[in-house]
């Protein structure tokens, strides 16, 4: 693993080259002018390796950092000098490490435009510190006191305390000019031999450890296998940035994927909305005959707008946009909406009744199983109907789906007093409203579920706001019922939907899925129907309407079975049988 260098000028690399073999348990250093426990520290790498020592830093804030981060070291908030006492320290707050006791250095900093702060700090000789705290060899002594190096050296007893290596800053503060001539005799006079000048510091080796001189012949280089702490930190920041970018890319990819899904859904919804508009146009043409009283209907619709605050039923969001286009469109769409609700509930109730009837027929050639299959696979009824003649298992599935559709259509016809044609017209209206629901973001499921609770939880949704006129439309439609207008409109729409297999395929699964909606549709449908026709006997009672003869023979057979079962059940209950 590379050696991690924290020092300003690779001082710790040279010292580690010379002293890296020392046992960390005995390794000891003294750092005079320590400044910071990490930034530009000559001793940080040795401390991390297990060494310990004395850090002398007079500035209180800096000394507190050592006390917090170097608990194994002795950290002294004093200045080292030639005698006991105190001195004035000139600090440059903007630049860490420029604090100096020399007035000339302070004047130089002021001349360069830096603010200088003065504070008084205690002073102790380095020899007294060693006498009090050193109990073994000192492997290196580093001195960096911004021009005060001579005073520190005068306070050291090199006859008694013999650091193996001395590292002393030898230039004027923030300058390349050397200043070692005044204090170097204090070192060489005690036998220390000059070993290296790195452009900032001069290195000296004690004669008793002269073998270390060979380590100072060249500057730090690739063979020292080191890396700067700042470079390593930059690499780590780069790695974190890359990881963050990768995570961001992943989130972006996910967002793009979701956007694609939403765009696809939006495209599908738009297509369905176009189909809904087409169906609405067809519905308008289908009920054109019911618009004879157009002026009165417009007036009623205006009244509906004023009372729309009370109509908080849920329907499809796209309905409101179409209603506002023109008065004629509003009349047709609102009538279609109300008829859809009535038809949906009627069809739902009819579906439930037919399912119960089929389940009651234990001997009706597997009708119970076919009904269960219809509930699970109703969405693919038309597609699988074509395969019923060639595959036995698929034929049962197909027949049950077709039977469910025909039963619902027959029930709607009976309850609307117009036969199969009226039920199909209601299905057409239901289809138009359902297509508009899909265009509004597939809100039909939430609408159907919340219909019985009057959609109190969806007051802020677009679908809720768009369906405010529906209740008033219902009251208006009930007024029209007495005159037979709604019934005639239903008959025309049923006739139109009799040829629309796509509408039946779309709406019948919805009715099966929401029983509560089925019941409500049935209830509304019963309000507008007349007395059911008297059932006929024989083949006429089982006749299939002309517009349903295109269905497979198996489907028509199933329809006949269901109608006969319905007749028997009505006879047992003492009720008249509706065909």
C-alpha positions as MATLAB code, in Angstrom:
seq = 'XXXXXXXXXXXXXXXXXXXXXXXXXXXXXXXXXXXXXXXXXXXXXXXXXXXXXXXXXXXXXXXXXXXXXXXXXXXXXXXXXXXXXXXXXXXXXXXXXXXXXXXXXXXXXXXXXXXXXXXXXXXXXXXXXXXXXXXXXXXXXXXXXXXXXXXXXXXXXXXXXXXXXXXXXXXXXXXXXXXXXXXXXXXXXXXXXXXXXXXXXXXXXXXXXXXXXXXXXXXXXXXXXXXXXXXXXXXXXXXXXXXXXXXXXXXXXXXXXXXXXXXXXXXXXXXXXXXXXXXXXXXXXXXXXXXXXXXXXXXXXXXXXXXXXXXXXXXXXXXXXXXXXXXXXXXXXXXXXXXXXXXXXXXXXXXXXXXXXXXXXXXXXXXXXXXXXXXXXXXXXXXXXXXXXXXXXXXXXXXXXXXXXXXXXXXXXXXXXXXXXXXXXXXXXXXXXXXXXXXXXXXXXXXXXXXXXXXXXXXXXXXXXXXXXXXXXXXXXXXXXXXXXXXXXXXXXXXXXXXXXXXXXXXXXXXXXXXXXXXXXXXXXXXXXXXXXXXXXXXXXXXXXXXXXXXXXXXXXXXXXXXXXXXXXXXXXXXXXXX';
ca = [
       0.000    0.000    0.000;
       1.471    3.438   -0.920;
       2.725    5.713    1.834;
       0.192    8.526    2.381;
       2.010   11.862    2.639;
       0.321   14.740    4.488;
       3.237   17.193    4.587;
       3.621   20.377    2.581;
       6.915   19.556    0.858;
       7.135   15.725    1.211;
       9.106   16.042    4.447;
       7.384   12.964    5.863;
       8.393   10.932    2.763;
      12.089   11.581    3.382;
      11.714   10.926    7.129;
       9.808    7.680    6.469;
      12.520    6.603    4.015;
      15.082    7.019    6.802;
      13.050    6.013    9.874;
      10.277    3.753    8.546;
      11.908    0.667   10.061;
      11.583    1.997   13.625;
       9.218    0.003   15.840;
       5.996    2.054   15.969;
       5.670    1.307   19.694;
       8.915    3.197   20.381;
       8.820    5.771   17.563;
       8.827    9.325   18.990;
       8.815   12.822   17.479;
       8.645   16.468   18.548;
       6.855   18.938   16.288;
       7.495   22.615   17.147;
       5.007   24.826   15.295;
       2.716   21.884   14.562;
      -0.088   24.178   13.174;
      -2.633   21.484   12.136;
      -3.084   17.795   13.016;
      -3.722   16.859    9.356;
      -3.196   19.647    6.834;
       0.513   19.957    5.906;
       1.417   17.881    8.956;
       4.868   16.252    9.022;
       3.821   13.890   11.842;
       0.318   12.742   10.777;
       1.555    9.727    8.766;
       3.776    8.623   11.677;
       0.902    8.998   14.152;
      -1.310    6.859   11.902;
       1.471    4.269   11.812;
       1.431    3.998   15.621;
       4.041    6.574   16.642;
       3.492    9.196   19.311;
       5.136   12.479   20.260;
       4.863   16.081   21.433;
       3.046   18.753   19.446;
       3.823   22.372   20.374;
       1.291   24.867   18.965;
       0.700   28.228   20.705;
      -2.516   29.272   18.963;
      -5.423   28.094   21.201;
      -7.758   27.118   18.355;
      -5.075   25.047   16.653;
      -4.030   23.411   19.901;
      -7.638   22.412   20.562;
      -7.697   20.536   17.233;
      -4.644   18.535   18.319;
      -6.236   17.742   21.681;
      -9.283   16.372   19.853;
      -7.553   14.455   17.035;
      -4.278   13.347   18.635;
      -5.245   11.807   21.999;
      -2.132    9.605   22.020;
       0.190   12.643   21.694;
       1.166   15.277   24.265;
      -0.281   18.541   22.935;
       1.080   21.787   24.444;
      -0.535   25.194   23.803;
       2.726   27.105   24.286;
       5.528   28.649   22.240;
       9.071   27.261   22.385;
      11.817   29.820   23.064;
      15.171   30.410   24.688;
      13.768   31.104   28.198;
      10.676   30.852   30.349;
       8.218   33.720   29.988;
       5.736   34.987   27.444;
       5.815   36.653   24.062;
       3.578   38.440   21.612;
       2.530   36.219   18.725;
       1.548   37.795   15.413;
      -1.086   35.689   13.682;
      -2.441   36.017   10.146;
      -6.017   34.613   10.485;
      -6.459   34.337    6.723;
      -3.473   31.990    6.296;
      -3.007   29.050    8.617;
       0.623   28.470    9.626;
       1.851   32.061    9.255;
       1.761   32.897   12.966;
       5.188   34.242   14.065;
       6.682   35.939   17.156;
       8.932   38.105   14.940;
       7.739   41.729   14.512;
       9.661   41.934   11.224;
       7.659   38.989    9.839;
       4.408   40.640   10.979;
       5.436   43.875    9.247;
       6.125   41.922    6.049;
       2.654   40.364    6.165;
       1.025   43.755    6.776;
       2.946   45.221    3.848;
       1.539   42.420    1.665;
      -1.989   43.491    2.646;
      -2.772   40.789    5.222;
      -4.561   41.484    8.498;
      -2.387   40.625   11.508;
      -3.747   39.820   14.983;
      -1.617   40.035   18.158;
      -1.928   37.748   21.178;
       0.265   36.901   24.156;
       1.257   33.255   24.691;
       3.387   31.462   27.291;
       6.963   30.427   26.373;
       9.017   27.470   27.578;
      12.491   26.284   26.521;
      12.494   23.084   24.495;
      15.011   21.540   26.903;
      12.576   22.012   29.821;
       9.792   20.359   27.817;
      12.055   17.383   27.041;
      13.186   17.098   30.665;
       9.579   16.968   31.798;
       8.063   14.680   29.161;
      10.725   12.714   27.184;
      11.678    9.263   28.457;
      13.386    7.711   25.428;
      15.059    8.515   22.126;
      13.729   11.351   19.947;
      13.748   10.038   16.397;
      13.152   13.375   14.727;
      12.610   17.002   15.726;
      10.816   19.286   13.311;
      10.882   23.106   13.796;
       8.725   25.485   11.738;
       8.115   28.757   13.610;
       8.170   31.395   10.852;
      11.545   33.056   11.531;
      11.833   32.198   15.255;
      13.897   29.012   14.676;
      17.048   30.497   16.285;
      15.286   31.171   19.608;
      13.861   27.637   19.665;
      17.325   26.125   19.044;
      18.856   28.264   21.817;
      16.366   26.768   24.254;
      17.348   23.153   23.356;
      20.084   21.168   25.176;
      21.619   19.090   22.346;
      24.244   17.709   24.720;
      21.518   15.897   26.681;
      18.759   15.408   24.092;
      19.954   14.006   20.768;
      17.194   13.766   18.126;
      18.332   11.436   15.343;
      17.164   13.775   12.565;
      16.449   17.521   12.595;
      14.079   19.109   10.097;
      14.225   22.927   10.314;
      12.527   25.455    8.049;
      15.352   27.457    6.459;
      13.640   30.173    4.358;
      12.011   33.464    5.181;
       8.223   33.166    5.561;
       6.542   32.811    2.182;
       9.869   33.303    0.391;
      12.666   31.343   -1.302;
      15.347   33.405    0.458;
      17.271   31.255    2.944;
      17.818   32.380    6.548;
      19.749   29.503    8.125;
      23.112   31.308    8.502;
      22.135   32.820   11.832;
      21.127   29.587   13.572;
      22.943   26.734   11.744;
      26.046   26.913   14.054;
      23.719   26.059   16.967;
      23.185   22.712   15.221;
      26.504   21.916   13.582;
      28.307   23.053   16.725;
      26.853   19.960   18.449;
      28.120   17.593   15.782;
      25.009   17.445   13.542;
      25.849   16.946    9.888;
      23.952   18.627    7.089;
      22.126   16.007    4.997;
      19.634   17.699    2.577;
      17.920   20.922    1.533;
      14.543   20.449   -0.117;
      14.003   24.101   -1.041;
      12.158   24.832    2.212;
      13.784   22.798    5.027;
      17.315   21.785    5.932;
      17.858   18.243    7.251;
      20.571   17.338    9.775;
      21.622   13.898   11.080;
      23.241   13.187   14.459;
      26.772   11.753   14.038;
      25.911    8.734   16.151;
      23.336    7.830   13.458;
      25.453    8.757   10.442;
      24.165    5.710    8.543;
      20.912    7.621    7.986;
      22.716   10.129    5.751;
      22.425    7.770    2.782;
      18.634    8.199    2.775;
      18.849   11.939    2.055;
      20.836   11.855   -1.190;
      17.848   12.381   -3.541;
      14.470   14.025   -3.411;
      11.286   11.949   -2.893;
      10.569    9.984   -6.046;
       8.577    7.120   -7.514;
      10.631    4.512   -5.643;
       9.372    5.862   -2.339;
       5.924    4.530   -3.331;
       3.998    7.433   -1.870;
       0.901    9.413   -2.719;
      -0.124   12.851   -1.563;
      -2.998   13.045    0.885;
      -4.530   15.823   -1.197;
      -4.310   13.714   -4.357;
      -5.818   10.708   -2.590;
      -8.604   12.902   -1.265;
      -9.206   14.261   -4.762;
      -9.337   10.707   -6.126;
     -11.775    9.733   -3.421;
     -13.919   12.753   -4.237;
     -13.750   11.730   -7.890;
     -14.820    8.191   -7.015;
     -17.718    9.510   -4.986;
     -18.655   11.814   -7.829;
     -18.548    8.917  -10.276;
     -20.708    6.830   -7.992;
     -23.113    9.731   -7.647;
     -23.130   10.141  -11.421;
     -23.793    6.441  -11.880;
     -26.622    6.609   -9.390;
     -27.914    9.710  -11.146;
     -27.672    7.937  -14.499;
     -29.591    5.007  -13.069;
     -32.277    7.333  -11.757;
     -32.337    9.111  -15.114;
     -32.696    5.810  -16.954;
     -35.525    4.835  -14.646;
     -37.166    8.213  -15.157;
     -36.807    7.842  -18.926;
     -38.247    4.351  -18.742;
     -41.192    5.612  -16.738;
     -41.595    8.506  -19.164;
     -41.688    6.033  -22.036;
     -44.319    3.993  -20.218;
     -46.360    7.081  -19.499;
     -45.980    8.242  -23.100;
     -47.127    4.823  -24.304;
     -50.091    4.909  -21.945;
     -50.864    8.450  -23.010;
     -50.747    7.392  -26.651;
     -53.084    4.494  -25.916;
     -55.364    6.759  -23.945;
     -55.416    9.253  -26.787;
     -56.363    6.517  -29.222;
     -59.117    5.381  -26.906;
     -60.235    8.996  -26.497;
     -60.488    9.303  -30.280;
     -62.547    6.134  -30.328;
     -64.696    7.565  -27.539;
     -65.306   10.726  -29.503;
     -66.289    8.633  -32.506;
     -68.651    6.595  -30.345;
     -70.098    9.797  -28.906;
     -70.719   11.122  -32.400;
     -72.498    7.891  -33.263;
     -74.548    8.186  -30.091;
     -75.555   11.701  -31.086;
     -76.747   10.469  -34.446;
     -78.556    7.563  -32.752;
     -80.584    9.799  -30.486;
     -81.267   12.503  -33.074;
     -84.915   11.474  -33.129;
     -85.131   12.116  -29.365;
     -84.156   15.767  -29.765;
     -87.542   17.059  -31.020;
     -87.935   19.197  -27.946;
     -84.481   20.765  -28.350;
     -85.275   24.230  -27.025;
     -86.783   22.892  -23.794;
     -83.861   20.505  -23.402;
     -81.372   23.369  -23.723;
     -83.224   25.323  -21.039;
     -83.149   22.278  -18.776;
     -79.454   21.862  -19.404;
     -78.858   25.504  -18.413;
     -80.698   24.777  -15.166;
     -78.491   21.730  -14.699;
     -75.401   23.915  -14.949;
     -76.628   26.174  -12.126;
     -77.371   23.147   -9.912;
     -74.158   21.282  -10.748;
     -72.700   21.984   -7.305;
     -75.046   19.333   -5.881;
     -74.215   16.748   -8.533;
     -71.004   15.221   -7.109;
     -71.264   11.811   -8.798;
     -68.162   10.411  -10.525;
     -67.828    9.846  -14.263;
     -65.266   10.327  -16.916;
     -63.028   13.419  -17.198;
     -63.233   13.801  -20.948;
     -67.076   14.239  -20.746;
     -66.818   17.867  -19.552;
     -64.631   18.985  -22.447;
     -67.108   17.563  -24.963;
     -70.118   19.009  -23.106;
     -68.708   22.529  -23.350;
     -68.282   22.358  -27.137;
     -71.873   23.105  -28.052;
     -75.381   22.841  -26.652;
     -76.326   19.926  -28.863;
     -73.210   17.969  -27.818;
     -73.927   18.678  -24.170;
     -77.458   17.325  -24.450;
     -76.351   14.149  -26.187;
     -73.409   13.476  -23.840;
     -75.370   14.059  -20.647;
     -78.212   11.815  -21.852;
     -75.649    9.181  -22.793;
     -74.024    9.434  -19.364;
     -77.267    8.966  -17.481;
     -78.337    6.123  -19.735;
     -74.912    4.555  -19.265;
     -75.291    4.569  -15.514;
     -78.751    3.075  -15.731;
     -77.649    0.514  -18.299;
     -74.532   -0.415  -16.317;
     -76.487   -1.136  -13.180;
     -79.153   -2.991  -15.132;
     -76.594   -5.096  -16.914;
     -74.725   -5.758  -13.691;
     -77.861   -6.952  -11.937;
     -78.837   -9.004  -14.960;
     -75.365  -10.551  -15.013;
     -75.622  -11.481  -11.346;
     -79.081  -12.988  -11.891;
     -77.911  -14.969  -14.891;
     -74.882  -16.268  -13.049;
     -77.074  -17.404  -10.158;
     -79.422  -19.105  -12.639;
     -76.578  -20.897  -14.377;
     -75.149  -22.068  -11.056;
     -78.582  -23.347  -10.035;
     -78.703  -25.568  -13.107;
     -76.658  -28.511  -11.841;
     -77.783  -30.610  -14.819;
     -77.237  -27.964  -17.498;
     -74.167  -29.681  -19.058;
     -71.383  -27.991  -17.069;
     -72.882  -24.478  -16.911;
     -71.314  -23.749  -13.475;
     -67.785  -24.398  -14.738;
     -68.388  -22.369  -17.863;
     -69.632  -19.400  -15.811;
     -66.495  -19.501  -13.620;
     -64.367  -19.614  -16.737;
     -66.261  -16.594  -18.073;
     -65.382  -14.598  -14.942;
     -61.666  -15.381  -15.303;
     -61.300  -14.892  -19.080;
     -64.066  -12.463  -20.084;
     -61.629   -9.998  -21.690;
     -60.802  -12.348  -24.580;
     -64.333  -13.466  -25.425;
     -64.511  -12.351  -29.069;
     -61.006  -13.548  -29.953;
     -61.498  -16.992  -28.448;
     -65.008  -17.356  -29.918;
     -63.436  -17.957  -33.338;
     -61.514  -20.920  -31.944;
     -64.465  -22.563  -30.204;
     -65.277  -24.837  -33.172;
     -61.761  -26.262  -33.420;
     -60.711  -26.648  -29.772;
     -62.941  -28.282  -27.178;
     -61.555  -26.569  -24.068;
     -61.417  -23.168  -25.772;
     -64.987  -23.684  -27.041;
     -66.329  -23.906  -23.461;
     -64.484  -20.717  -22.564;
     -65.737  -18.990  -25.683;
     -69.304  -20.174  -25.255;
     -69.457  -18.992  -21.655;
     -68.187  -15.539  -22.599;
     -70.577  -15.239  -25.523;
     -73.398  -16.541  -23.344;
     -72.574  -13.931  -20.690;
     -72.679  -11.200  -23.315;
     -75.962  -12.461  -24.797;
     -77.531  -12.904  -21.363;
     -76.628   -9.353  -20.402;
     -77.928   -8.052  -23.721;
     -81.178  -10.064  -23.321;
     -81.641   -8.850  -19.737;
     -81.112   -5.226  -20.782;
     -83.636   -5.753  -23.602;
     -86.261   -7.253  -21.245;
     -85.836   -4.527  -18.618;
     -85.928   -1.751  -21.193;
     -89.142   -3.168  -22.859;
     -87.477   -3.099  -26.224;
     -85.926   -6.591  -26.299;
     -82.402   -7.328  -27.374;
     -82.226   -4.168  -29.518;
     -82.740   -1.886  -26.483;
     -80.115   -3.727  -24.410;
     -77.587   -3.366  -27.203;
     -78.358    0.351  -27.464;
     -77.664    0.687  -23.760;
     -74.425   -1.214  -24.231;
     -73.489    1.269  -26.960;
     -74.017    4.148  -24.537;
     -72.073    2.303  -21.881;
     -69.274    1.770  -24.360;
     -69.100    5.469  -25.198;
     -68.828    6.459  -21.544;
     -66.307    3.707  -20.834;
     -64.085    4.793  -23.725;
     -64.125    8.332  -22.347;
     -63.186    6.963  -18.916;
     -60.113    5.242  -20.365;
     -59.119    8.517  -22.050;
     -59.137   10.171  -18.624;
     -56.290    8.017  -17.341;
     -58.191    4.782  -16.678;
     -60.255    6.285  -13.878;
     -63.190    3.952  -14.469;
     -62.068    1.461  -11.804;
     -61.887    4.120   -9.091;
     -65.173    5.586  -10.281;
     -66.997    2.257  -10.121;
     -65.584    1.428   -6.675;
     -66.402    4.819   -5.171;
     -69.807    5.218   -6.849;
     -71.709    3.767   -3.845;
     -69.875    6.120   -1.466;
     -70.747    9.129   -3.698;
     -67.024    9.751   -4.352;
     -66.415   11.821   -1.202;
     -62.745   10.837   -1.291;
     -62.240   12.136   -4.842;
     -63.545   15.700   -4.590;
     -60.245   17.103   -5.855;
     -59.903   14.728   -8.833;
     -60.541   15.851  -12.419;
     -63.181   13.127  -12.949;
     -65.152   14.380   -9.937;
     -65.182   17.949  -11.226;
     -66.231   16.872  -14.691;
     -69.286   14.912  -13.533;
     -71.057   17.535  -11.480;
     -74.084   17.764  -13.817;
     -74.862   14.036  -13.692;
     -77.355   13.968  -10.811;
     -79.342   16.838  -12.202;
     -79.257   15.086  -15.554;
     -80.707   12.032  -13.807;
     -83.621   14.064  -12.457;
     -84.179   15.551  -15.846;
     -84.068   12.134  -17.470;
     -86.690   10.869  -14.993;
     -88.965   13.727  -16.037;
     -88.501   12.711  -19.623;
     -89.297    9.113  -18.749;
     -92.977    9.899  -18.293;
     -93.168   11.093  -21.874;
     -91.277    8.011  -23.142;
     -88.408   10.084  -24.560;
     -85.663    8.299  -22.602;
     -87.131    4.918  -23.533;
     -87.177    5.800  -27.229;
     -83.596    7.040  -26.982;
     -82.571    3.778  -25.318;
     -84.273    1.803  -28.054;
     -82.401    3.677  -30.755;
     -79.042    3.289  -29.040;
     -79.684   -0.432  -28.445;
     -80.464   -0.843  -32.135;
     -77.232    0.891  -33.010;
     -75.138   -1.204  -30.604;
     -76.602   -4.485  -31.778;
     -74.009   -4.588  -34.523;
     -71.100   -3.386  -32.358;
     -69.352   -6.471  -31.021;
     -66.444   -4.337  -29.839;
     -68.701   -2.407  -27.457;
     -70.001   -5.592  -25.893;
     -66.481   -6.951  -25.506;
     -65.386   -3.783  -23.741;
     -68.286   -3.154  -21.357;
     -69.375   -6.602  -20.241;
     -66.082   -7.354  -18.382;
     -66.520   -4.081  -16.515;
     -70.013   -5.066  -15.375;
     -68.731   -8.453  -14.199;
     -65.941   -6.818  -12.272;
     -68.112   -4.391  -10.266;
     -71.222   -6.084   -8.724;
     -72.309   -2.899   -6.937;
     -72.333   -1.070  -10.237;
     -74.354   -3.901  -11.798;
     -77.012   -3.603   -9.124;
     -77.307    0.138   -9.528;
     -77.589   -0.114  -13.319;
     -80.323   -2.723  -12.909;
     -82.191   -0.480  -10.500;
     -82.072    2.446  -12.914;
     -83.102    0.279  -15.839;
     -86.161   -1.014  -13.975;
     -87.359    2.553  -13.594;
     -87.694    3.061  -17.310;
     -88.864   -0.326  -18.457;
     -92.496   -1.232  -19.061;
     -94.222   -4.468  -18.219;
     -92.204   -7.366  -19.609;
     -93.656   -9.157  -22.584;
     -95.363  -12.466  -22.052;
     -93.057  -15.368  -22.774;
     -94.038  -17.546  -25.660;
     -93.697  -21.274  -25.773;
     -91.773  -23.547  -28.034;
     -89.153  -22.543  -30.494;
     -90.364  -18.902  -30.589;
     -89.379  -18.417  -26.928;
     -85.891  -19.552  -27.698;
     -85.506  -17.629  -30.939;
     -82.316  -15.665  -31.329;
     -82.708  -12.074  -32.602;
     -81.786  -11.457  -36.196;
     -78.774   -9.321  -35.318;
     -77.287  -12.149  -33.184;
     -77.514  -14.926  -35.765;
     -73.965  -14.275  -36.870;
     -72.815  -15.943  -33.605;
     -71.650  -19.583  -33.588;
     -74.255  -22.324  -33.227;
     -72.770  -23.304  -29.869;
     -73.322  -19.761  -28.570;
     -76.946  -19.731  -29.733;
     -77.485  -23.100  -28.059;
     -76.159  -21.778  -24.791;
     -78.436  -18.748  -25.053;
     -81.456  -20.996  -25.536;
     -80.492  -23.080  -22.486;
     -80.193  -19.989  -20.346;
     -83.553  -18.613  -21.414;
     -85.310  -21.916  -20.694;
     -83.636  -22.016  -17.282;
     -84.744  -18.454  -16.646;
     -88.341  -19.385  -17.491;
     -88.340  -22.363  -15.139;
     -86.923  -20.257  -12.325;
     -89.566  -17.560  -12.776;
     -92.312  -20.173  -12.767;
     -90.970  -21.651   -9.532;
     -90.893  -18.224   -7.926;
     -94.438  -17.485   -9.095;
     -93.312  -14.575  -11.274;
     -94.001  -13.974  -14.945;
     -91.153  -14.993  -17.221;
     -89.570  -12.268  -19.328;
     -87.969  -13.332  -22.544;
];
